[in-house]
Amino acid sequence: MEGTNPVNKKLTAALSGGAVLVLALSGCSSDNGNDDKLNSWAKQVCDAVQPQAKKIEAANAAIQKETSDNSAPDAVRTTDAQAFQDMSDAYKAIGAAVDGAGPPDVTDGKQKQTDAVKELNGISASYAALKKQVDGLDTKDQAKFADGLKGIATQLAKLSQSGNDALKKLEEGDVGKAMAKQESCKSGASPSAAQG
């Protein structure tokens, strides 16, 4: 089955961008600013994001495991489809959390919130669409299956970049500082994902 393996590696690389996107919420480690309203907003968002970040990491790990196991196309399709569904659910939940928290107490807070929610919901919809695509792949024809995965990997790379941009905008300035102070954002972080 080694025909699918290089493509799987590409898929895994593209997917790991998704985890970085959410972990970007752990942002910069600057510790100034003591706006209670903003801190309370950041805590609400961080607390809601952490379990979703774990869900996305678990989905990534499942795909990476299939890759390293050099699994049969059927197993790859099943695992990838489930992972995309989990990611879709997770981004939707993060969007709902940012939406439910209301605008952060900063200049253009409403705009930042609206843009981030729109992006997060868009990413959720894109992962749901990718799940449908994976479900539709022909596992009996190895070459076709590999081509299909390649197309999905290309879409994933674009997807993780657009989400990163939205969250970076949300986290600019005081919002990022407030989020960096929250334990739930800190503990969800991995060193490689820290930005700023």
C-alpha positions in Angstrom: 0.0 0.0 0.0 3.0 2.3 -0.2 1.3 4.2 -3.0 -0.8 6.3 -0.6 1.9 6.9 1.9 3.7 10.0 0.4 0.3 11.6 -0.2 -0.7 10.8 3.3 2.4 12.5 4.6 1.4 15.6 2.6 -2.1 15.4 4.1 -0.6 15.1 7.6 1.6 18.2 7.0 -1.3 20.2 5.8 -3.4 19.1 8.7 -1.0 20.0 11.4 -1.6 23.7 10.3 -5.1 23.4 11.7 -3.8 22.6 15.2 -1.4 25.6 15.0 -4.4 27.8 14.1 -6.2 27.1 17.3 -3.1 27.1 19.4 -2.3 30.5 18.1 -5.0 31.6 20.5 -2.4 31.2 23.2 -0.7 34.1 21.5 1.9 36.3 23.0 3.1 36.0 26.6 3.1 39.7 27.4 1.6 40.4 30.8 0.5 44.0 30.9 -2.9 45.6 30.9 -5.4 44.9 33.7 -8.7 45.5 32.1 -11.2 43.3 34.0 -13.8 43.4 31.3 -11.3 42.3 28.7 -9.7 39.7 31.0 -13.1 38.2 31.7 -13.8 38.1 27.9 -10.5 36.4 27.3 -11.1 33.8 30.1 -14.5 32.9 28.6 -13.1 32.4 25.1 -9.9 30.6 26.3 -11.9 28.2 28.5 -14.2 27.3 25.6 -11.3 27.0 23.1 -9.2 24.6 25.1 -11.3 21.4 24.8 -11.8 22.2 21.1 -8.0 22.6 20.6 -7.6 19.1 22.2 -10.2 17.7 19.9 -8.4 19.1 16.8 -5.0 17.8 18.2 -6.6 14.3 18.6 -8.0 14.4 15.0 -4.5 15.3 13.8 -2.9 12.5 15.8 -5.4 10.0 14.4 -4.5 11.0 10.8 -0.8 10.9 11.7 -1.2 7.4 13.1 -2.8 6.1 10.0 0.1 7.6 8.0 2.8 6.0 10.1 0.9 2.7 10.1 0.8 2.8 6.3 -2.8 1.8 6.4 -5.1 0.5 3.7 -7.1 3.2 1.8 -10.4 2.1 3.5 -8.9 2.7 6.9 -7.3 6.1 5.8 -10.7 7.2 4.4 -12.6 6.3 7.6 -10.1 8.0 9.8 -9.7 11.1 7.7 -13.5 11.5 7.4 -13.9 11.2 11.2 -11.1 13.7 11.8 -12.6 16.2 9.4 -15.9 15.9 11.1 -14.3 16.4 14.5 -12.5 19.5 13.2 -15.6 20.9 11.7 -17.4 20.5 15.0 -14.5 22.0 16.9 -14.2 25.1 14.8 -18.0 25.6 14.9 -17.8 25.4 18.7 -14.9 28.0 18.8 -16.9 30.3 16.5 -19.9 29.9 18.9 -17.7 30.7 21.9 -16.3 33.9 20.3 -19.8 34.9 19.3 -21.3 34.1 22.7 -18.5 36.1 24.5 -19.6 39.2 22.7 -17.2 41.8 21.3 -13.9 42.2 23.2 -13.6 45.5 25.1 -11.2 47.2 22.6 -11.4 49.6 19.7 -13.1 47.8 16.7 -13.9 44.9 19.1 -17.2 44.3 17.3 -15.6 44.1 13.9 -12.8 41.8 15.2 -15.4 39.5 16.7 -17.6 39.4 13.6 -14.6 38.7 11.3 -13.3 35.9 13.6 -16.7 34.2 13.9 -17.3 34.4 10.2 -13.8 32.9 9.5 -14.3 30.1 12.1 -17.7 29.2 10.8 -16.3 29.2 7.3 -13.5 26.9 8.3 -16.0 24.6 10.0 -18.0 24.5 6.8 -14.8 23.8 4.8 -13.9 20.8 7.0 -17.4 19.5 6.6 -17.1 19.7 2.8 -13.7 18.0 3.0 -15.3 15.2 5.0 -17.8 14.7 2.1 -15.0 14.7 -0.4 -13.1 12.0 1.6 -16.2 9.9 1.9 -16.6 10.0 -1.8 -13.0 8.9 -2.6 -12.7 5.6 -4.5 -10.5 3.3 -2.3 -10.5 0.5 -4.8 -8.5 2.5 -7.3 -5.2 3.3 -5.5 -4.1 5.9 -8.0 -7.4 7.7 -8.0 -7.5 7.6 -4.2 -4.0 9.1 -4.0 -5.0 11.9 -6.4 -8.1 12.6 -4.4 -6.0 12.9 -1.2 -3.6 15.2 -2.9 -6.4 17.6 -3.8 -7.6 17.6 -0.3 -4.2 18.3 1.1 -3.9 21.3 -1.2 -7.2 22.7 0.1 -6.2 22.1 3.7 -3.0 24.1 3.4 -5.1 27.1 2.2 -7.6 26.5 4.9 -5.2 26.7 7.8 -3.6 29.9 6.5 -7.0 31.7 6.2 -7.9 30.7 9.7 -4.6 31.8 11.1 -5.1 35.3 9.6 -8.5 35.7 11.2 -7.3 34.7 14.7 -4.2 36.9 14.4 -6.5 39.9 13.7 -8.7 39.0 16.7 -5.6 38.7 18.9 -3.9 42.0 18.0 -3.0 44.3 20.8 -4.8 44.2 24.1 -6.9 41.2 23.2 -3.9 39.0 22.7 -2.3 40.3 26.0 -5.5 39.4 27.9 -5.7 36.0 26.4 -2.0 35.3 27.1 -2.7 35.7 30.8 -5.4 33.0 30.9 -4.4 29.6 32.3 -6.6 27.8 29.8 -5.0 29.5 26.9 -1.5 28.8 28.3 -2.1 25.2 29.0 -3.5 24.6 25.5 -0.3 25.9 23.9 2.6 24.0 22.4 5.9 25.8 22.1 6.0 25.5 18.3 2.6 27.2 18.0 3.4 30.3 20.1 3.4 33.4 18.1 4.2 37.1 18.8 
